[in-house]
Amino acid sequence: MSPTAIPLPDLAAVADFGSAVARQLRVGDVIALSGGLGAGKTTLARAIIAALGHGGEVPSPSFSIVEVYDPPAVRLPLVHADFYRLADPREAEEIGLDDYRQGAALIAEWPEHAGGFAHEPACLSIALEIAEEGRQAIVAGGKDWHGREPWR
């Protein structure tokens, strides 16, 4: 799918977009969130997790690296990972990322620090940028996202 720009002028727009992504999310999918510090990656991740049904606090996994959410708290098993602190992509393997991903969807912040996921057919890449009004998301999906575009 060709990259599409989605305007996110305020928190309500981020929540709406997060809900749209959550509605389309399946086990095996990867939501790869990239962008600079303060671009809104964790805010969007929290919106997706809330839309999946989680009613509690959603801590940033910046220090733990991985947070796991299981049904019935969420609609499907989910792994939320923040790879910012990884110095080498091999560290993702060392923490057991493949084991965490088994039977779950993955939200990956700073995906490039883990070697990236855009090559995977079930990856929805979302690059967040600060725009004139709020933020914008540049979204591109692998072939498994064809027909599931969350902005349609």
C-alpha positions in Angstrom: 0.0 0.0 0.0 1.2 3.5 -0.8 2.1 5.7 2.1 -0.9 7.8 3.3 -0.7 11.0 5.4 -3.3 11.1 8.2 -3.7 14.5 10.1 -3.8 14.1 13.9 -4.5 17.7 15.0 -5.4 16.8 18.6 -5.7 14.0 21.1 -9.2 13.2 20.0 -7.9 12.6 16.5 -5.1 10.3 17.9 -7.7 8.4 19.9 -10.0 8.0 16.9 -7.1 6.8 14.7 -6.0 4.4 17.5 -9.5 3.0 17.6 -9.5 2.5 13.9 -6.2 0.6 14.0 -7.4 -1.5 17.0 -10.6 -2.5 15.1 -8.4 -4.0 12.3 -5.7 -5.5 14.5 -5.2 -9.3 14.3 -2.9 -11.8 16.0 0.5 -11.7 14.1 0.2 -8.1 13.1 2.9 -5.6 13.9 2.2 -1.9 14.4 5.6 -0.2 13.9 5.6 3.3 15.5 8.5 5.5 14.5 9.2 9.2 14.9 11.4 11.4 17.0 11.2 12.0 20.8 7.9 13.5 21.6 6.3 12.7 18.3 3.4 10.8 20.0 4.4 7.1 19.7 3.4 6.2 23.2 0.2 8.3 23.0 -0.9 6.4 19.9 0.1 3.1 21.5 -2.0 3.9 24.5 -5.0 4.8 22.3 -4.7 1.5 20.5 -4.4 -0.5 23.7 -7.4 1.4 25.3 -9.5 0.7 22.1 -8.6 -3.0 22.5 -10.4 -2.9 25.8 -7.8 -2.2 28.4 -9.2 0.1 31.0 -6.2 0.5 33.3 -3.0 2.4 33.2 -0.8 1.8 30.2 2.8 2.3 31.4 5.5 3.2 28.8 7.7 0.2 28.3 10.8 2.5 28.0 12.5 0.9 30.9 10.9 -2.6 31.0 11.2 -2.8 27.2 8.2 -5.1 27.0 4.7 -5.0 28.4 2.2 -7.8 27.8 -1.6 -7.5 27.7 -3.8 -10.6 27.7 -7.5 -11.2 27.3 -9.9 -10.6 28.9 -8.3 -7.2 29.6 -7.8 -6.7 25.8 -9.6 -8.2 22.7 -6.5 -10.2 21.7 -3.0 -11.0 23.1 -0.8 -7.9 22.7 2.8 -7.1 23.2 3.8 -3.4 23.6 7.6 -2.9 23.2 9.8 0.1 23.3 13.1 -0.6 21.7 14.7 2.8 22.3 17.3 1.5 24.7 18.5 -1.3 22.5 22.0 -0.7 21.3 22.0 -3.5 18.7 19.1 -5.3 17.0 20.4 -8.6 18.3 19.3 -7.5 21.7 15.6 -8.0 20.7 16.4 -11.6 20.1 18.2 -11.9 23.5 15.1 -10.6 25.4 13.0 -13.3 23.7 11.0 -11.1 21.4 10.0 -14.0 19.2 8.6 -15.8 22.2 6.6 -12.8 23.2 5.2 -12.4 19.7 4.0 -16.0 19.5 0.2 -15.8 19.3 0.0 -12.0 19.8 0.0 -8.7 18.0 2.9 -6.4 18.5 3.1 -2.6 19.0 6.7 -1.7 18.4 8.1 1.8 19.3 11.5 2.6 17.8 11.2 -0.5 15.6 14.5 0.4 13.8 16.4 -0.3 17.0 15.1 -3.9 16.8 16.1 -4.3 13.2 12.7 -3.1 11.8 9.5 -4.9 10.8 8.5 -3.2 7.6 9.6 -6.2 5.6 6.9 -8.3 7.3 3.6 -8.7 5.4 1.6 -8.1 8.6 3.4 -4.8 9.5 1.6 -1.5 9.5 4.3 1.2 9.7 3.2 4.5 11.2 5.7 7.3 11.2 4.6 10.2 13.4 5.7 13.7 12.7 5.0 17.0 14.3 2.9 19.1 11.9 1.7 22.7 11.8 -1.4 21.6 13.8 -0.6 18.7 16.1 0.8 15.7 14.5 0.5 13.7 11.3 0.9 10.0 10.7 2.5 8.6 7.5 1.0 5.1 7.2 2.1 2.2 5.0 1.1 -1.4 5.4 2.4 -4.7 4.2 0.3 -6.9 2.0 -1.6 -8.4 4.9 -3.1 -5.0 5.6 -4.5 -4.7 2.0 -8.3 -4.1 2.5 -7.8 -3.4 6.2 -6.6 0.2 5.9 -7.6 1.8 9.3 -8.3 5.2 7.8 -11.0 4.1 5.3 
